[in-house]
Amino acid sequence: MDDKADSIKVIFEPEGRTVHVAPGTTILQAASQAEIMLETPCGGKGHCGKCRVRVSSGAAPPTPADEKIFSKRLLAHGMRLACQHRVTAPIVVEVPEEARFFGQKILVDGIRNDVALDPTFRKAFITVPAATLEDQSSDFDRLKRQLAPLSAQQLAALSIIRDLPGSLTDWHNELTVVMQEHHIVALEAGNTATACYGVAVDIGTTTVVGMLVDLCTGTQCMVASRINPQVPRGDDVISRLTYIRDDHTGLKDLHERIVGCINEIVAELCEKSGIVPDSIYELTAVGNTTMSHILLGVNPGKLAESPFAAVVRESVAVKAAEMGVRINPRGSVYVAPNIAGFVGGDTVGVILATGMMHGQGNRLAIDIGTNGELVLASHGRVVSCSTAAGPAFEGARIKQGMRAANGAIDKVFFNEAVEFTTIGGQPPRGICGTGLIDSVAEMVRTGVVDYTGRIINPDEAPLPGFLKSRIVADGDSNDFILVESEKAHSGHAIRLTQRDVREVQLAKGAMRAGIEILMSELGVTAQDIDEIYLAGAFGNFIRESMARQIGLLPDVSPKKIKFVGNAAGTGARMLLMAKPCRAEADMISTSVRYVELAGRPDFQQAFMMSMLFPGAA
């Protein structure tokens, strides 16, 4: 029987890729089947308009969501939202570049934090003496005596004991013992003691980074990264929680996607390093609380509703085979502990990597990703909170926003002209988070935007001509032309709209208000802060002067601001390399006090004040 008999043909241009899908499948789902990833910041709800495609042949009538996004002219031209248009007949779909999820610039490096090597897994090559009439001790006793210098006690599963006689005979009493703490987990032929590796993984909402570490030396051998394949199900954790709630297969789908992604990363690390997966004995993972739950296959649905309680806070260790992670099947997967519903193991990793809980002084850690996590440590007291700041800084909800991919405007300067740089040096396609902060900061500094966030009218203030000419009316508000049409990749001008500026205000207002609440909780002022750690991809690439200009960061000396890169990834590596770091992670998980911002009157007041631009001209 032909599997395609009841399916419908969908052709994607310009690639010319063809897939056959069941009737009722959305174009977004068909694109995923064709391995074409589209932008879906709203999680396929039809709100953001980023997944716009043109159905050049076989277009069905527009949906209500289409009619809200597109003009009648564009609808007649075949423009549709891929997440809303369902395939009922053969169609040809043209996918414009602005709708494509371009490979994001992924931050893989973090601060260097050397720890004494003390991994959970160790290997030892030994020669087991043969039994004699004078020494009739058991095979297992004689094996344990050889391991005594390494461990005072050894335990072994029944399967190991059953295999021991044959192993000693076949391998002429020479073998390598694989130990996890005091447990013998495997016996290997010959001397494989130097082939002992682990992988540390940072599971971000948008990106996933894996680091291969030699557990014999502590050397980081290789790094590999991927876009998180859960992205088509929503750009943020709320979208994914909603997907899990609304689709009974949602949790299984997201779990399989992240495990598959990790397996791809492991395969790449092995291929590039020339090792086999069986020589990897442990994988450590950090991620926000939702990502950790999904990795474990635990339903995180309660995080979407008050009181936002997690199912599990503690660290969890499971056998790799049980998880479906393709390292040595006798190996282990360790998932870092969380702090609260919206402050997870990735924040534990940041705290661990920066060492901010140790010593005196006041230290603030800011991890700005798809979600924003804040931690303030003051003389042994530590508080944390989470703010919904990420979407705008990731390019979502911005009319011509995009991720930090090739062609994204990442730096902006107003000198005697509007100047900019793009990632990869390519013609500008849109604007990413750092470019957005730069643009708004420069507009605030020069007076194009007033302290309330309004783009002023051209004749309202004495602006230089090169700025005045870029302010254009759009209904009841104004836009600012950042890139002229002839310089843009698409041939259409790249603008910042009044709504874009408001989105920046909302995002930076939430972050700054969270900082103010944490400082209030511990009685700390901006002048008291000794160090600010900026973590994550956005934090690593942002210009601190621009962040201070718009009021995102407290007004502190630039010397106090440190860029710590992928500190969460560094924390994951530390958890892999040293058992004491796991004890410290458990301590962090229980001792950091989480501050819930929802419903607090002081947060609402701080938020309203933080939305203003203090440095406006």
GUMI-701805 format. One record per residue (C-alpha): x, y, z; residue number from 1. Coordinates in nm, 4 decimals. Example, Ala and Ser with C-alpha at 12.3 -4.5 7.8 and 13.67 -1.06 7.14 Angstrom:
residues 2
          X          Y          Z   num
     1.2300    -0.4500     0.7800     1
     1.3670    -0.1060     0.7140     2
//
This chain:
residues 617
          X          Y          Z   num
     0.0000     0.0000     0.0000     1
     0.1318     0.3463    -0.0900     2
     0.1892     0.5521     0.2249     3
     0.1415     0.8695     0.0192     4
    -0.2012     0.7746    -0.1141     5
    -0.3879     0.9775     0.1473     6
    -0.1251     1.2495     0.1888     7
    -0.0935     1.5930     0.0314     8
     0.2095     1.7254    -0.1543     9
     0.3747     2.0433    -0.0265    10
     0.6625     2.2056    -0.2159    11
     0.8866     2.4613    -0.0427    12
     1.0654     2.7195    -0.2550    13
     1.3317     2.8254    -0.3332    14
     1.4835     2.4947    -0.2133    15
     1.2345     2.2893    -0.4107    16
     1.1944     2.0504    -0.1183    17
     0.8877     1.8285    -0.1312    18
     0.7112     1.6621     0.1594    19
     0.3858     1.4705     0.1852    20
     0.1691     1.5480     0.4858    21
    -0.1655     1.4447     0.6272    22
    -0.4646     1.6694     0.5569    23
    -0.4966     1.9398     0.8208    24
    -0.1229     1.9658     0.8835    25
    -0.0052     2.3260     0.9243    26
     0.2556     2.4719     0.6918    27
     0.4748     2.5184     1.0011    28
     0.4626     2.1446     1.0729    29
     0.5253     2.0630     0.7081    30
     0.8259     2.2987     0.7057    31
     0.9686     2.1198     1.0085    32
     0.9270     1.7896     0.8238    33
     1.1168     1.9464     0.5337    34
     1.3911     2.0539     0.7790    35
     1.3117     2.4216     0.7245    36
     1.2932     2.6032     1.0584    37
     1.0761     2.9129     1.0782    38
     1.0644     3.1930     1.3314    39
     0.7883     3.1267     1.5860    40
     0.8322     3.3589     1.8857    41
     0.4688     3.3129     1.9914    42
     0.4882     2.9337     1.9782    43
     0.2621     2.9015     1.6738    44
    -0.0325     3.0914     1.8221    45
    -0.0671     3.3309     1.5274    46
     0.0141     3.6413     1.7318    47
     0.3625     3.7547     1.6283    48
     0.3414     3.7372     1.2482    49
     0.7033     3.6217     1.2156    50
     0.6281     3.2936     1.0319    51
     0.4835     3.4684     0.7276    52
     0.5080     3.2754     0.4005    53
     0.3591     3.3131     0.0530    54
     0.1421     3.0327    -0.0811    55
     0.1993     3.0818    -0.4512    56
    -0.0242     2.7924    -0.5551    57
    -0.3197     2.6323    -0.3788    58
    -0.3773     2.8933    -0.1063    59
    -0.6806     2.8338     0.1138    60
    -0.8925     3.1265     0.2363    61
    -0.7186     3.3360     0.5033    62
    -0.7806     3.2654     0.8695    63
    -0.8876     3.5363     1.1175    64
    -0.5262     3.5487     1.2377    65
    -0.4080     3.6088     0.8794    66
    -0.6549     3.8949     0.8417    67
    -0.5201     4.0632     1.1557    68
    -0.1617     4.0511     1.0297    69
    -0.1863     4.1107     0.6544    70
    -0.3497     4.3756     0.4400    71
    -0.6087     4.2731     0.1798    72
    -0.3484     4.3243    -0.0912    73
    -0.0999     4.0869     0.0766    74
    -0.3707     3.8296     0.1427    75
    -0.4650     3.8377    -0.2245    76
    -0.0961     3.7901    -0.3029    77
    -0.0990     3.4646    -0.1040    78
     0.0603     3.5768     0.2224    79
    -0.0305     3.3479     0.5118    80
     0.0883     3.2604     0.8616    81
     0.2585     2.9210     0.8449    82
     0.1416     2.8312     1.1942    83
    -0.2263     2.8911     1.1045    84
    -0.2640     2.7766     0.7429    85
    -0.3695     2.4112     0.7235    86
    -0.2950     2.2059     0.4173    87
    -0.6078     2.0746     0.2464    88
    -0.4792     2.0541    -0.1133    89
    -0.1412     2.0435    -0.2908    90
     0.0386     2.3756    -0.2418    91
     0.3607     2.5553    -0.3259    92
     0.5041     2.7665    -0.0437    93
     0.7626     3.0425    -0.0824    94
     0.9578     3.1006     0.2398    95
     1.1073     3.4524     0.2626    96
     1.4400     3.4938     0.4352    97
     1.2967     3.7086     0.7149    98
     1.0724     3.4170     0.8222    99
     1.3604     3.1722     0.8495   100
     1.5248     3.0834     1.1778   101
     1.8847     3.1594     1.0872   102
     2.1626     2.9890     1.2784   103
     2.2114     3.1960     1.5902   104
     2.5434     3.3193     1.7165   105
     2.5871     3.0839     2.0122   106
     2.8039     3.1685     2.3107   107
     3.0072     2.8654     2.4134   108
     3.2851     3.0154     2.6244   109
     3.2580     3.1075     2.9893   110
     3.4860     3.2312     3.2636   111
     3.7728     3.0074     3.3620   112
     3.7225     2.8584     3.7065   113
     3.9818     2.5953     3.7858   114
     3.8811     2.3284     4.0353   115
     4.0729     2.0340     4.1740   116
     3.9913     1.7344     3.9556   117
     3.7799     1.4869     4.1515   118
     3.5281     1.3280     3.9123   119
     3.2565     1.0825     4.0039   120
     3.3831     0.8274     3.7512   121
     3.7373     0.6887     3.7576   122
     3.9160     0.4053     3.5832   123
     4.2038     0.1869     3.6981   124
     4.4068    -0.0694     3.5055   125
     4.4964    -0.3615     3.7301   126
     4.6419    -0.7114     3.7167   127
     4.4512    -0.9481     3.9433   128
     4.6799    -1.2143     4.0967   129
     4.5794    -1.5687     4.0240   130
     4.4424    -1.7785     4.3071   131
     4.6863    -2.0223     4.4704   132
     4.6706    -2.2951     4.7334   133
     4.8318    -2.0494     4.9707   134
     4.5847    -1.7711     4.8794   135
     4.2404    -1.9127     4.8146   136
     4.0637    -1.5742     4.8474   137
     3.7820    -1.5084     4.6067   138
     3.8250    -1.3515     4.2669   139
     3.6357    -1.0442     4.3873   140
     3.8485    -1.0114     4.7030   141
     4.1682    -1.0284     4.4994   142
     4.0317    -0.7633     4.2588   143
     3.9353    -0.5352     4.5484   144
     4.2814    -0.5630     4.7032   145
     4.4288    -0.4181     4.3842   146
     4.1863    -0.1281     4.4064   147
     4.2433    -0.0629     4.7768   148
     4.4814     0.2344     4.7212   149
     4.2033     0.4085     4.5274   150
     3.9080     0.3277     4.7480   151
     3.8664     0.1699     5.0890   152
     3.5416     0.0053     4.9874   153
     3.4143    -0.1296     4.6586   154
     3.0675    -0.2541     4.5768   155
     2.9603    -0.4286     4.2602   156
     2.6334    -0.5200     4.0981   157
     2.5479    -0.8875     4.0648   158
     2.6015    -0.8669     3.6877   159
     2.9632    -0.7565     3.7431   160
     3.0288    -1.0462     3.9807   161
     2.8728    -1.2909     3.7367   162
     3.0991    -1.1665     3.4555   163
     3.4150    -1.1633     3.6652   164
     3.5362    -1.5269     3.6240   165
     3.5026    -1.5220     3.2473   166
     3.6617    -1.1776     3.2238   167
     3.9653    -1.2834     3.4239   168
     4.0095    -1.5931     3.2064   169
     3.9535    -1.4227     2.8713   170
     4.1663    -1.1182     2.9548   171
     4.4480    -1.3073     3.1301   172
     4.3759    -1.1325     3.4603   173
     4.4501    -0.7878     3.3105   174
     4.1558    -0.5513     3.2999   175
     4.0369    -0.1967     3.3558   176
     3.7863    -0.1317     3.6336   177
     3.5371     0.1527     3.5921   178
     3.4262     0.2986     3.9248   179
     3.1514     0.5438     4.0137   180
     3.2326     0.6549     4.3660   181
     3.2643     0.3220     4.5533   182
     3.0701     0.1221     4.2981   183
     3.2286    -0.0885     4.0282   184
     3.0079    -0.0276     3.7244   185
     3.2036    -0.1988     3.4459   186
     3.4998    -0.4204     3.3615   187
     3.6875    -0.3615     3.0353   188
     3.9456    -0.5698     2.8535   189
     4.3038    -0.4504     2.8633   190
     4.4209    -0.1017     2.9572   191
     4.1541     0.1599     2.8782   192
     4.2287     0.3737     3.1842   193
     4.3123     0.6841     2.9809   194
     3.9838     0.6732     2.7867   195
     3.7559     0.8315     3.0450   196
     3.5483     1.1291     2.9336   197
     3.2462     1.3301     3.0360   198
     3.0202     1.5860     2.8691   199
     2.8864     1.9029     3.0328   200
     2.5719     2.0469     2.8731   201
     2.4093     2.3871     2.9119   202
     2.0472     2.3572     2.7970   203
     1.9257     2.7050     2.7177   204
     1.5757     2.7891     2.6060   205
     1.7183     2.8857     2.2661   206
     2.0592     2.7195     2.2424   207
     2.2277     2.4029     2.3689   208
     2.6045     2.3815     2.4262   209
     2.8014     2.0645     2.5015   210
     3.1627     2.0442     2.6245   211
     3.3726     1.7268     2.6101   212
     3.6054     1.6937     2.9110   213
     3.8880     1.4445     2.9685   214
     3.8168     1.3171     3.3196   215
     4.1759     1.1957     3.3579   216
     4.3292     1.5404     3.3078   217
     4.0423     1.7882     3.3379   218
     4.1121     1.9220     2.9891   219
     3.8223     2.0534     2.7825   220
     3.8725     1.8768     2.4508   221
     3.5948     2.0005     2.2264   222
     3.2773     2.2112     2.2177   223
     2.9649     2.1636     2.0038   224
     2.6386     2.3545     1.9982   225
     2.2915     2.3516     1.8474   226
     1.9785     2.5612     1.8337   227
     1.7398     2.4041     2.0849   228
     1.5041     2.1963     1.8650   229
     1.2174     2.2856     2.0987   230
     1.2140     2.6389     1.9519   231
     0.9449     2.5590     1.6899   232
     0.7134     2.4826     1.9824   233
     0.7681     2.8303     2.1292   234
     1.0497     3.0756     2.1926   235
     1.0058     3.0963     2.5690   236
     0.9235     2.8628     2.8556   237
     0.5667     2.9885     2.8880   238
     0.4935     2.8929     2.5266   239
     0.6345     2.5455     2.5871   240
     0.4445     2.5028     2.9114   241
     0.1295     2.5989     2.7226   242
     0.2132     2.3450     2.4512   243
     0.2531     2.0728     2.7139   244
    -0.0779     2.1697     2.8724   245
    -0.2739     2.1866     2.5476   246
    -0.1282     1.8835     2.3655   247
    -0.1239     1.5451     2.5385   248
     0.1859     1.4508     2.3351   249
     0.3619     1.7802     2.4095   250
     0.5865     1.6619     2.6933   251
     0.6926     1.3506     2.5026   252
     0.7671     1.5600     2.1944   253
     0.9796     1.8183     2.3798   254
     1.1596     1.5474     2.5808   255
     1.2509     1.3537     2.2682   256
     1.3655     1.6709     2.0952   257
     1.6108     1.7689     2.3691   258
     1.7444     1.4153     2.4175   259
     1.7902     1.3904     2.0407   260
     1.9747     1.7226     2.0401   261
     2.2075     1.6067     2.3177   262
     2.2767     1.2848     2.1281   263
     2.3636     1.4849     1.8167   264
     2.6049     1.6978     2.0191   265
     2.7644     1.3886     2.1754   266
     2.8051     1.2305     1.8303   267
     2.9710     1.5458     1.6968   268
     3.2056     1.5683     1.9954   269
     3.3072     1.2053     1.9470   270
     3.3591     1.2410     1.5733   271
     3.5738     1.5529     1.6061   272
     3.7768     1.4110     1.8949   273
     3.8218     1.0611     1.7535   274
     3.6704     0.8839     2.0535   275
     3.3794     0.6426     2.0880   276
     3.0607     0.7187     2.2865   277
     3.1296     0.4227     2.5170   278
     3.4317     0.6101     2.6562   279
     3.1984     0.8847     2.7872   280
     3.0769     0.7843     3.1338   281
     2.8939     1.0873     3.2613   282
     2.6928     1.3806     3.1343   283
     2.6058     1.6788     3.3541   284
     2.3280     1.9186     3.2548   285
     2.2184     2.2614     3.3700   286
     1.9085     2.4451     3.2514   287
     1.6212     2.6504     3.3791   288
     1.3625     2.4635     3.5842   289
     1.1354     2.3997     3.2857   290
     1.4215     2.2690     3.0702   291
     1.5419     2.0419     3.3534   292
     1.1956     1.8938     3.4014   293
     1.1493     1.8343     3.0278   294
     1.4910     1.6661     3.0037   295
     1.3875     1.4286     3.2826   296
     1.0495     1.3696     3.1192   297
     0.8771     1.5213     3.4229   298
     0.5666     1.7294     3.3535   299
     0.6464     2.0926     3.4499   300
     0.2859     2.2066     3.4033   301
     0.2510     2.3411     3.7589   302
     0.5100     2.6060     3.6767   303
     0.2527     2.7802     3.4564   304
     0.0114     2.8518     3.7395   305
     0.0347     3.0045     4.0859   306
     0.2177     2.9241     4.3114   307
     0.4566     2.8121     4.0300   308
     0.5839     2.5063     4.2168   309
     0.8352     2.2696     4.0616   310
     0.7935     1.8926     4.0795   311
     1.1554     1.8452     4.1857   312
     1.4147     2.0886     4.3201   313
     1.6971     1.8485     4.4069   314
     1.9659     1.7257     4.1709   315
     1.8749     1.4044     3.9891   316
     2.1091     1.1326     3.8644   317
     1.9872     0.8536     3.6364   318
     2.1461     0.5872     3.4215   319
     2.2244     0.7066     3.0716   320
     2.0482     0.4054     2.9217   321
     1.7290     0.4945     3.1102   322
     1.7429     0.8496     2.9764   323
     1.8182     0.7411     2.6204   324
     2.1400     0.9433     2.6165   325
     2.3944     0.7716     2.3922   326
     2.7029     0.7594     2.6076   327
     2.8277     0.4447     2.7827   328
     2.5025     0.2702     2.8839   329
     2.6436     0.2110     3.2319   330
     2.7203     0.5806     3.2577   331
     2.5171     0.8433     3.4376   332
     2.3264     1.1632     3.3601   333
     2.3369     1.4235     3.6378   334
     2.0857     1.7112     3.6246   335
     2.1734     2.0080     3.8453   336
     1.9386     2.1184     4.1242   337
     1.7019     2.4127     4.0848   338
     1.6378     2.7052     4.3165   339
     1.2712     2.7773     4.2415   340
     1.0107     2.7505     3.9690   341
     1.1718     3.0123     3.7472   342
     1.5303     3.0091     3.8762   343
     1.6899     2.6825     3.7777   344
     2.0088     2.4837     3.7525   345
     2.1578     2.7250     3.5011   346
     2.1505     2.9973     3.7674   347
     2.3041     2.7524     4.0150   348
     2.5797     2.7101     3.7547   349
     2.6324     3.0863     3.7294   350
     2.6572     3.1199     4.1092   351
     2.8983     2.8270     4.1232   352
     3.1177     2.9556     3.8395   353
     3.1449     3.3122     3.9694   354
     3.1992     3.2072     4.3306   355
     2.9793     3.5010     4.4245   356
     2.8533     3.3399     4.7461   357
     3.2014     3.3293     4.8955   358
     3.3650     3.6139     5.0819   359
     3.2421     3.9575     5.1742   360
     3.1037     4.2372     4.9583   361
     2.8001     4.2837     4.7357   362
     2.7860     4.1020     4.4040   363
     2.5088     4.1070     4.1452   364
     2.4757     3.8449     3.8687   365
     2.2551     3.9188     3.5687   366
     2.1816     3.6431     3.3169   367
     1.9822     3.7908     3.0298   368
     1.8589     3.5247     2.7915   369
     1.5131     3.4370     2.6729   370
     1.4332     3.4791     3.0423   371
     1.6176     3.7034     3.2856   372
     1.7533     3.5678     3.6141   373
     1.9016     3.7931     3.8824   374
     2.1063     3.7000     4.1896   375
     2.2362     3.9365     4.4579   376
     2.4843     3.8220     4.7240   377
     2.5599     4.0454     5.0221   378
     2.7928     3.9284     5.2975   379
     2.6665     3.5713     5.2970   380
     2.2994     3.6471     5.2264   381
     2.1776     3.5611     4.8754   382
     1.8473     3.6409     4.7033   383
     1.7293     3.5721     4.3498   384
     1.4378     3.6464     4.1203   385
     1.3257     3.5967     3.7617   386
     1.1841     3.8525     3.5208   387
     1.0164     3.8122     3.1827   388
     1.2657     4.0305     3.0003   389
     1.4086     3.8132     2.7278   390
     1.1742     3.8125     2.4282   391
     1.2485     4.1690     2.3145   392
     1.6225     4.1246     2.3726   393
     1.6086     3.8079     2.1605   394
     1.4487     4.0032     1.8735   395
     1.0955     3.8776     1.9377   396
     0.8079     4.1276     1.9463   397
     1.0275     4.3722     1.7551   398
     0.8875     4.4491     1.4105   399
     1.2150     4.3855     1.2292   400
     1.3847     4.2049     1.5127   401
     1.5819     3.8847     1.4704   402
     1.8167     3.6623     1.6615   403
     2.1907     3.7137     1.6785   404
     2.2497     3.5555     1.3364   405
     2.4395     3.6611     1.0255   406
     2.3082     3.9904     0.8937   407
     2.1719     4.1061     1.2297   408
     2.2592     4.4626     1.3274   409
     2.4540     4.4180     1.6502   410
     2.6129     4.7604     1.7110   411
     2.4865     5.1115     1.6360   412
     2.6644     5.4481     1.6590   413
     2.5259     5.7996     1.6091   414
     2.8218     6.0188     1.5155   415
     2.7772     6.2496     1.2173   416
     2.5714     5.9747     1.0594   417
     2.3888     5.6610     1.1695   418
     2.6510     5.3866     1.1595   419
     2.6152     5.0169     1.2379   420
     2.7820     4.6796     1.2177   421
     2.6255     4.3429     1.1413   422
     2.7116     3.9915     1.2462   423
     2.9202     3.8344     0.9747   424
     2.9583     4.1702     0.7995   425
     2.6601     4.0900     0.5780   426
     2.3983     4.3378     0.4502   427
     2.1514     4.4066     0.7334   428
     1.8495     4.1759     0.7555   429
     1.7113     4.3021     1.0858   430
     1.8198     4.3964     1.4353   431
     1.9158     4.1711     1.7275   432
     1.9088     4.2465     2.0988   433
     2.2434     4.4224     2.1341   434
     2.1763     4.6386     1.8293   435
     1.8346     4.7197     1.9698   436
     1.9845     4.8383     2.3002   437
     2.2452     5.0450     2.1129   438
     1.9837     5.2058     1.8891   439
     1.7475     5.3019     2.1698   440
     2.0376     5.4241     2.3857   441
     2.1627     5.6478     2.1054   442
     1.8107     5.7737     2.0376   443
     1.7763     5.8581     2.4071   444
     2.1194     6.0245     2.4232   445
     2.0566     6.2460     2.1203   446
     1.6977     6.3342     2.2113   447
     1.5190     6.1388     1.9374   448
     1.3429     5.9583     2.2243   449
     1.2344     6.1510     2.5332   450
     1.2448     6.0268     2.8929   451
     0.8965     5.8740     2.8619   452
     1.0055     5.6643     2.5625   453
     0.8226     5.8645     2.2962   454
     0.9835     5.9135     1.9558   455
     0.9507     6.2896     1.9189   456
     0.8269     6.4812     1.6139   457
     1.1077     6.6028     1.3841   458
     1.0626     6.9731     1.4656   459
     1.0054     6.9275     1.8383   460
     1.3724     6.9623     1.9351   461
     1.6933     7.0907     1.7738   462
     1.8167     6.7668     1.6194   463
     2.0973     6.7288     1.3641   464
     1.9657     6.6982     1.0102   465
     2.0856     6.3379     0.9678   466
     1.8622     6.2367     1.2603   467
     1.5648     6.4617     1.1896   468
     1.5266     6.3233     0.8371   469
     1.4983     5.9692     0.9725   470
     1.1931     6.0373     1.1891   471
     0.8840     5.9516     0.9864   472
     0.5186     5.9472     1.0808   473
     0.3304     5.6187     1.1108   474
    -0.0278     5.6905     1.2045   475
    -0.0439     5.8537     1.5461   476
     0.3216     5.7834     1.6269   477
     0.6639     5.8005     1.4655   478
     0.9176     5.5506     1.3356   479
     1.2935     5.5933     1.3132   480
     1.4673     5.4739     0.9963   481
     1.7778     5.2885     1.1075   482
     1.8837     5.1553     0.7659   483
     1.7801     5.3005     0.4318   484
     1.6136     5.0652     0.1849   485
     1.9085     5.0644    -0.0562   486
     2.1426     4.9379     0.2182   487
     1.9134     4.6674     0.3560   488
     1.9320     4.3074     0.2376   489
     1.5617     4.2930     0.1582   490
     1.5500     4.6270    -0.0201   491
     1.3105     4.7596     0.2459   492
     1.4142     5.0090     0.5103   493
     1.4803     4.8766     0.8595   494
     1.2868     5.0839     1.1121   495
     1.2452     5.1077     1.4839   496
     0.8818     5.1730     1.5621   497
     0.7279     5.3382     1.8633   498
     0.6051     4.9973     1.9698   499
     0.9610     4.8612     1.9479   500
     1.0802     5.1286     2.1885   501
     0.7945     5.0406     2.4245   502
     0.8997     4.6749     2.4147   503
     1.2515     4.7766     2.5168   504
     1.1045     4.9832     2.7993   505
     0.9005     4.6867     2.9219   506
     1.1986     4.4505     2.9078   507
     1.4529     4.6801     3.0671   508
     1.1952     4.8036     3.3154   509
     1.1283     4.4498     3.4372   510
     1.5000     4.3728     3.4696   511
     1.5851     4.6949     3.6494   512
     1.2815     4.6682     3.8787   513
     1.3914     4.3152     3.9730   514
     1.7364     4.4490     4.0576   515
     1.5845     4.7249     4.2699   516
     1.3702     4.4740     4.4619   517
     1.6686     4.2495     4.5366   518
     1.8737     4.5471     4.6539   519
     1.5844     4.6540     4.8749   520
     1.5571     4.3035     5.0218   521
     1.9203     4.3128     5.1367   522
     1.9462     4.6855     5.2092   523
     2.1982     4.7450     4.9305   524
     2.2272     5.0568     4.7129   525
     2.3885     5.0898     4.3697   526
     2.6896     5.2567     4.5354   527
     2.7326     4.9518     4.7604   528
     2.7697     4.7058     4.4705   529
     3.1269     4.5813     4.4337   530
     3.0853     4.3724     4.1170   531
     2.8230     4.3072     3.8511   532
     2.8557     3.9837     3.6534   533
     2.6926     3.9860     3.3087   534
     2.6292     3.6281     3.1984   535
     2.4773     3.4640     2.8929   536
     2.5038     3.5443     2.5236   537
     2.3209     3.8747     2.5449   538
     2.5123     3.9820     2.8531   539
     2.8415     3.8918     2.6884   540
     2.7866     4.0985     2.3731   541
     2.6050     4.4004     2.5190   542
     2.7936     4.7290     2.5552   543
     2.7757     4.8249     2.9218   544
     2.7754     5.1975     2.8401   545
     2.4582     5.1522     2.6341   546
     2.2949     4.9379     2.9024   547
     2.3617     5.2079     3.1618   548
     2.2402     5.4795     2.9234   549
     1.8892     5.3319     2.9095   550
     1.8877     5.2389     3.2779   551
     1.9081     4.8616     3.2343   552
     2.2031     4.8442     3.4754   553
     2.2587     5.0377     3.7970   554
     2.4789     5.3437     3.7578   555
     2.8088     5.1939     3.8718   556
     3.1666     5.2361     3.7568   557
     3.2417     5.0379     3.4375   558
     3.5337     4.8843     3.6280   559
     3.2831     4.6982     3.8454   560
     3.1153     4.5271     3.5482   561
     3.2563     4.1892     3.4454   562
     3.1549     3.9819     3.1444   563
     3.1529     3.6167     3.2492   564
     3.0315     3.4580     2.9246   565
     2.8553     3.1244     2.9409   566
     2.8937     3.0970     3.3174   567
     2.6131     2.8404     3.3319   568
     2.8185     2.6186     3.1013   569
     3.1233     2.6698     3.3202   570
     2.9146     2.5599     3.6171   571
     2.8073     2.2455     3.4300   572
     3.1728     2.1667     3.3609   573
     3.2649     2.2166     3.7271   574
     2.9872     1.9779     3.8299   575
     3.1351     1.7215     3.5918   576
     3.4919     1.7628     3.7123   577
     3.4586     1.7730     4.0896   578
     3.2260     1.6014     4.3382   579
     3.2635     1.8856     4.5933   580
     3.1037     2.1192     4.3400   581
     2.7905     1.9062     4.3528   582
     2.7739     1.9433     4.7278   583
     2.8117     2.3183     4.6798   584
     2.5369     2.3170     4.4160   585
     2.3047     2.1444     4.6623   586
     2.3918     2.4091     4.9206   587
     2.3216     2.6880     4.6713   588
     1.9878     2.5307     4.5832   589
     1.8672     2.5341     4.9431   590
     2.0297     2.8537     5.0725   591
     1.9453     3.1059     4.7984   592
     1.6177     3.2754     4.8872   593
     1.3826     3.3185     4.5928   594
     1.1833     3.6426     4.5746   595
     0.8541     3.6136     4.3841   596
     0.7854     3.9451     4.2100   597
     0.4304     3.8732     4.0943   598
     0.1719     4.0717     4.2855   599
     0.4200     4.2800     4.4882   600
     0.3110     4.6465     4.5021   601
     0.6717     4.7615     4.5409   602
     0.7668     4.5745     4.2249   603
     0.4873     4.7398     4.0287   604
     0.5994     5.0808     4.1516   605
     0.9658     5.0062     4.0733   606
     0.8627     4.8749     3.7315   607
     0.6778     5.1945     3.6398   608
     0.9754     5.4078     3.7434   609
     1.2255     5.1797     3.5710   610
     1.0467     5.2114     3.2375   611
     1.1558     5.5753     3.2147   612
     1.4828     5.6686     3.0454   613
     1.6915     5.8542     3.3051   614
     1.9588     5.9629     3.0570   615
     1.7285     6.1262     2.8017   616
     1.8623     6.4475     2.6480   617
//
